[in-house]
């Protein structure tokens, strides 16, 4: 993948914020893509009774190279259906409804009788150089608290292959040092102390970058979900590296 930095403005200019409620709404960018939704409810969702709701919004790539469309669509379906370890999006929705229905039958007087799951796949970058998707998922399915995750994935739009950080950055070790400085600043940490003694869970107490990142107009963003590098109470953690600190690092 060549000249990513040279085309960065092009990538940024193609940012998409999709808010779609209709099936098969077309988005005309480098890769042809449509947005599909699946929604189901069970119970007294308009009142105070037990209610289970699930909504799933996801892109379907079509009318491009057949192998690329199949590869991308399979990745998306696998990400969604892996929540319940089923085969497809419809089965994911039905599995949720069935589990909630069984829960209500077994515990009709339970106070935590409102379950919900929202899964939203968004097309963030859709250019000739990079396809970036975000997968946002939140919900509550019983227990002490709900859940929320964000996963960014970057693809080569000409092959459908996943891209790694090394495909964008020429010196990952240097980037890691820059990211560590930003991490310390954003979380108001003491740079003279180890990170793990300040409440984090880095392996061997060594700061590390994950592959959950995206390039935005303001810079490079890394996202760590709850429990990934800190307790649930810390919430999700982000590292934002401005473009001014990335000079000479982007390929």
C-alpha positions as CSV (number, residue, x, y, z in Angstrom):
1,X,0.0,0.0,0.0
2,X,1.7,3.2,-1.2
3,X,1.5,6.9,-0.5
4,X,-1.1,6.8,2.3
5,X,0.1,10.1,3.7
6,X,-0.2,11.7,0.3
7,X,-3.8,10.7,0.0
8,X,-4.7,11.4,3.7
9,X,-6.8,14.4,2.8
10,X,-8.7,12.4,0.3
11,X,-9.4,9.7,2.9
12,X,-10.5,12.3,5.5
13,X,-12.8,14.0,3.0
14,X,-14.7,10.8,2.5
15,X,-15.7,10.4,6.2
16,X,-19.2,9.0,6.5
17,X,-21.6,9.2,9.4
18,X,-24.3,6.8,8.5
19,X,-27.7,7.1,10.3
20,X,-29.9,4.8,8.4
21,X,-33.3,3.4,9.2
22,X,-34.2,2.1,5.7
23,X,-32.9,-1.1,4.2
24,X,-30.6,-0.9,1.2
25,X,-29.9,2.8,1.3
26,X,-27.1,3.3,-1.2
27,X,-23.8,5.1,-0.4
28,X,-21.8,6.0,-3.5
29,X,-18.1,6.0,-2.8
30,X,-15.1,3.9,-4.0
31,X,-16.8,0.6,-3.1
32,X,-20.5,0.3,-3.6
33,X,-22.3,-0.4,-0.4
34,X,-25.8,-0.6,1.0
35,X,-27.0,-0.5,4.6
36,X,-29.3,-3.1,6.0
37,X,-31.1,-3.2,9.3
38,X,-32.6,-6.0,11.4
39,X,-34.9,-5.1,14.4
40,X,-36.9,-7.2,16.7
41,X,-38.8,-6.7,19.9
42,X,-40.4,-8.9,22.5
43,X,-42.7,-7.9,25.4
44,X,-44.3,-4.7,26.5
45,X,-41.8,-2.4,25.0
46,X,-44.2,0.5,24.9
47,X,-45.0,0.3,28.6
48,X,-43.4,-0.6,32.0
49,X,-43.4,-4.4,31.5
50,X,-40.6,-6.7,30.4
51,X,-39.1,-5.8,27.1
52,X,-36.3,-7.2,24.9
53,X,-35.1,-5.1,22.0
54,X,-32.4,-5.7,19.4
55,X,-31.4,-3.6,16.4
56,X,-28.5,-4.4,14.1
57,X,-27.4,-2.1,11.3
58,X,-24.6,-3.2,8.9
59,X,-23.2,-2.6,5.5
60,X,-23.5,-5.0,2.6
61,X,-20.9,-4.6,-0.2
62,X,-22.2,-5.4,-3.7
63,X,-21.6,-4.7,-7.4
64,X,-17.9,-4.5,-6.8
65,X,-15.3,-7.3,-7.4
66,X,-17.2,-10.4,-6.4
67,X,-14.4,-11.9,-4.3
68,X,-13.9,-8.6,-2.5
69,X,-17.6,-8.2,-1.7
70,X,-17.7,-11.8,-0.4
71,X,-14.7,-11.3,1.8
72,X,-15.9,-8.1,3.3
73,X,-19.4,-9.3,3.9
74,X,-18.2,-12.5,5.5
75,X,-16.0,-10.5,7.9
76,X,-19.0,-8.3,8.9
77,X,-21.4,-11.2,9.3
78,X,-18.9,-13.1,11.4
79,X,-18.3,-10.2,13.7
80,X,-22.0,-9.8,14.4
81,X,-22.9,-13.4,14.7
82,X,-20.0,-14.3,16.9
83,X,-21.8,-12.6,19.8
84,X,-24.1,-15.7,20.1
85,X,-21.9,-18.0,18.0
86,X,-24.5,-18.4,15.3
87,X,-24.3,-18.3,11.5
88,X,-25.8,-15.0,10.5
89,X,-27.5,-11.7,11.5
90,X,-31.0,-13.0,11.6
91,X,-30.0,-15.9,13.8
92,X,-28.3,-13.4,16.1
93,X,-31.5,-11.5,16.5
94,X,-33.6,-14.5,17.1
95,X,-31.1,-16.0,19.6
96,X,-31.4,-12.8,21.6
97,X,-35.2,-12.8,21.6
98,X,-35.3,-16.5,22.5
99,X,-32.9,-16.0,25.4
100,X,-34.9,-13.0,26.7
101,X,-38.2,-14.9,26.3
102,X,-36.8,-17.8,28.3
103,X,-35.5,-15.4,31.0
104,X,-38.9,-13.7,31.4
105,X,-40.6,-17.1,31.7
106,X,-38.1,-18.3,34.4
107,X,-38.1,-15.0,36.3
108,X,-41.3,-13.2,35.6
109,X,-40.9,-10.8,38.6
110,X,-37.3,-9.9,38.0
111,X,-36.5,-6.2,38.2
112,X,-33.8,-6.2,35.5
113,X,-36.4,-7.3,32.9
114,X,-35.4,-4.8,30.1
115,X,-32.8,-6.2,27.8
116,X,-31.4,-4.6,24.8
117,X,-28.6,-4.9,22.2
118,X,-27.6,-2.4,19.6
119,X,-25.0,-3.3,16.9
120,X,-24.0,-0.6,14.4
121,X,-21.5,-1.0,11.7
122,X,-20.4,2.3,10.1
123,X,-18.4,3.0,7.0
124,X,-15.9,5.7,8.1
125,X,-13.4,5.8,5.2
126,X,-14.3,4.5,1.8
127,X,-11.6,5.6,-0.6
128,X,-9.3,4.1,-3.2
129,X,-6.6,3.7,-0.6
130,X,-8.4,2.5,2.5
131,X,-11.8,1.2,3.7
132,X,-12.3,1.8,7.4
133,X,-15.2,0.4,9.4
134,X,-16.3,0.9,13.0
135,X,-18.4,-1.7,14.8
136,X,-20.2,-0.2,17.8
137,X,-22.0,-2.6,20.1
138,X,-23.8,-1.9,23.4
139,X,-26.5,-3.5,25.5
140,X,-27.7,-5.2,28.6
141,X,-28.5,-8.9,28.9
142,X,-28.7,-9.3,32.6
143,X,-26.0,-9.1,35.4
144,X,-24.5,-6.2,37.2
145,X,-24.0,-3.9,34.3
146,X,-24.2,-3.6,30.5
147,X,-21.5,-3.6,27.9
148,X,-20.2,-1.4,25.2
149,X,-17.4,-1.9,22.7
150,X,-16.0,-0.2,19.6
151,X,-13.9,-2.0,17.1
152,X,-12.2,-0.3,14.1
153,X,-11.1,-2.4,11.2
154,X,-9.1,-1.2,8.1
155,X,-9.1,-2.9,4.7
156,X,-7.3,-2.7,1.4
157,X,-10.4,-1.9,-0.8
158,X,-8.7,-3.4,-3.9
159,X,-8.2,-6.8,-2.2
160,X,-10.5,-6.9,0.8
161,X,-7.5,-7.9,3.0
162,X,-7.2,-6.5,6.5
163,X,-4.6,-3.8,7.1
164,X,-2.3,-3.6,10.1
165,X,-0.7,-0.7,11.8
166,X,2.5,-1.5,9.9
167,X,0.7,-0.8,6.6
168,X,0.2,2.8,7.6
169,X,3.2,3.6,9.8
170,X,6.9,3.3,8.8
171,X,8.3,3.1,12.4
172,X,5.9,1.4,14.9
173,X,8.4,1.6,17.7
174,X,8.7,5.3,17.4
175,X,5.0,5.6,17.2
176,X,4.7,3.6,20.4
177,X,6.8,6.1,22.2
178,X,4.8,9.0,21.0
179,X,1.5,7.2,21.9
180,X,2.8,6.4,25.4
181,X,3.5,10.1,25.9
182,X,0.0,11.0,24.7
183,X,-1.5,8.2,26.9
184,X,0.3,9.6,30.0
185,X,-0.8,13.2,29.2
186,X,-4.5,12.3,28.4
187,X,-4.8,10.2,31.6
188,X,-2.9,12.6,33.9
189,X,-0.4,10.0,34.9
190,X,2.9,10.2,36.6
191,X,5.6,9.5,33.9
192,X,8.1,8.5,36.6
193,X,5.9,5.6,37.8
194,X,5.0,2.3,36.1
195,X,1.7,2.3,34.3
196,X,0.4,-0.8,36.1
197,X,1.0,0.7,39.6
198,X,-1.4,3.5,38.4
199,X,-4.2,1.1,37.7
200,X,-3.5,-0.4,34.2
201,X,-3.0,-3.9,33.0
202,X,-0.3,-3.9,30.4
203,X,1.5,-7.2,29.9
204,X,4.8,-7.1,31.8
205,X,4.0,-3.5,32.6
206,X,5.1,-2.4,29.1
207,X,2.9,0.0,27.2
208,X,1.6,-1.5,23.9
209,X,-0.6,-0.5,21.0
210,X,-3.4,-2.6,19.8
211,X,-4.7,-2.9,16.2
212,X,-8.0,-1.1,17.1
213,X,-7.2,2.2,15.3
214,X,-8.5,4.7,12.7
215,X,-7.1,7.7,10.9
216,X,-9.3,10.8,11.4
217,X,-8.9,14.4,10.3
218,X,-7.4,15.3,13.7
219,X,-4.9,12.4,13.8
220,X,-4.6,8.8,14.7
221,X,-7.0,7.3,17.2
222,X,-6.5,4.1,19.2
223,X,-9.4,2.6,21.2
224,X,-9.1,0.2,24.1
225,X,-12.4,-1.3,25.2
226,X,-13.4,-1.9,28.8
227,X,-11.4,-4.6,30.6
228,X,-8.7,-4.5,27.8
229,X,-6.0,-2.6,29.7
230,X,-7.9,-1.4,32.9
231,X,-10.8,-2.3,35.1
232,X,-14.4,-1.9,34.0
233,X,-14.7,1.2,36.2
234,X,-12.1,3.0,34.0
235,X,-14.4,2.8,31.0
236,X,-13.1,2.7,27.4
237,X,-9.8,4.4,26.9
238,X,-8.6,6.3,23.8
239,X,-5.3,7.6,22.7
240,X,-5.4,10.5,20.3
241,X,-2.2,11.3,18.4
242,X,-2.4,14.6,16.5
243,X,-1.1,14.9,13.0
244,X,1.6,17.3,14.1
245,X,3.2,14.4,16.0
246,X,2.9,11.9,13.0
247,X,5.0,13.9,10.6
248,X,7.4,11.6,8.8
249,X,5.7,8.4,10.2
250,X,2.8,7.9,7.9
251,X,3.7,5.9,4.7
